[in-house]
Amino acid sequence: MWVTFTRSNPSHDIYGVGAFSEHKHWGCTGSLIIDARIKNHHAPELIPDPKVASKVDKMFAKSGDLYGFGLSGLKII
């Protein structure tokens, strides 16, 4: 979901099937379409450094200093 909203501009990239405007509010009767393709003006994709990622993984492992503080410890309700 994060990628969808960071790659789209609501005023230009949101379309809907059966789109309408009523009392200054936009809506659609069918599916909502969000154009989240990578555009020319976007920054290049961030590619993690394998060495750094390995060090971070070790810190969050059971024997690491940050064990219990990672996302794996979160409970989604």
Backbone torsions as a table, in degrees:
resi	resn	phi	psi	omega
1	MET	NA	-39.2	-179.4
2	TRP	-57.5	-44.7	-178.7
3	VAL	-62.3	-41.2	-179.6
4	THR	-58.3	-46.2	-175.3
5	PHE	-82.8	-21.3	176.5
6	THR	-85.3	-16.2	178.5
7	ARG	-101.4	4.4	-177.7
8	SER	-125.6	151.1	176.1
9	ASN	-111.4	113.2	-173.9
10	PRO	-55.2	-32.6	-178.2
11	SER	-76.3	-15.5	-177.0
12	HIS	-122.6	-23.9	-167.9
13	ASP	-114.6	10.6	179.2
14	ILE	-113.5	126.5	-178.5
15	TYR	-129.8	163.2	177.4
16	GLY	-147.6	149.3	176.3
17	VAL	-77.1	125.3	-177.6
18	GLY	71.5	40.2	-176.8
19	ALA	-64.4	145.3	177.1
20	PHE	-151.2	164.1	175.6
21	SER	-128.6	126.1	-178.1
22	GLU	-135.7	121.9	-178.8
23	HIS	52.4	47.9	178.9
24	LYS	65.6	16.5	177.6
25	HIS	-117.9	132.0	179.6
26	TRP	-88.6	144.8	176.4
27	GLY	-155.2	175.9	176.0
28	CYS	-149.7	151.7	-178.0
29	THR	-91.7	-16.6	-178.8
30	GLY	-116.9	-147.3	-177.0
31	SER	-68.4	147.0	174.6
32	LEU	-92.8	132.0	-177.1
33	ILE	-120.1	123.1	178.8
34	ILE	-117.2	120.5	179.5
35	ASP	-81.7	101.0	-177.5
36	ALA	-112.2	25.9	177.4
37	ARG	-68.3	154.4	175.9
38	ILE	-69.7	128.2	-178.7
39	LYS	-104.0	163.9	-177.0
40	ASN	-60.2	-31.1	-175.9
41	HIS	-85.1	-4.0	178.9
42	HIS	-76.1	150.6	175.4
43	ALA	-67.5	154.4	178.2
44	PRO	-65.2	155.4	-179.1
45	GLU	-62.3	138.5	178.1
46	LEU	-78.3	122.6	179.9
47	ILE	-110.4	116.7	-177.2
48	PRO	-66.9	145.8	176.2
49	ASP	-78.7	122.0	-177.2
50	PRO	-57.2	-35.8	-180.0
51	LYS	-65.4	-45.1	-179.9
52	VAL	-66.6	-43.4	179.6
53	ALA	-59.8	-38.4	178.8
54	SER	-64.8	-42.4	178.3
55	LYS	-63.5	-41.4	179.4
56	VAL	-65.7	-43.2	177.9
57	ASP	-58.4	-40.0	179.0
58	LYS	-64.9	-36.8	-179.7
59	MET	-66.5	-31.8	-178.4
60	PHE	-94.2	-2.0	177.4
61	ALA	-70.4	168.1	-177.0
62	LYS	-54.2	-35.0	-178.6
63	SER	-91.3	0.3	-175.6
64	GLY	-85.8	163.0	-178.6
65	ASP	-64.1	-27.6	-175.6
66	LEU	-105.9	16.4	-179.7
67	TYR	-58.3	133.0	179.1
68	GLY	95.2	-10.6	-179.3
69	PHE	-101.7	-2.1	-177.6
70	GLY	-83.5	179.3	179.7
71	LEU	-65.3	-23.6	-178.9
72	SER	-66.1	-21.1	179.2
73	GLY	-84.3	-7.8	-178.7
74	LEU	-81.7	142.9	175.5
75	LYS	-109.1	122.7	179.9
76	ILE	-92.0	123.7	-178.0
77	ILE	-100.1	NA	NA
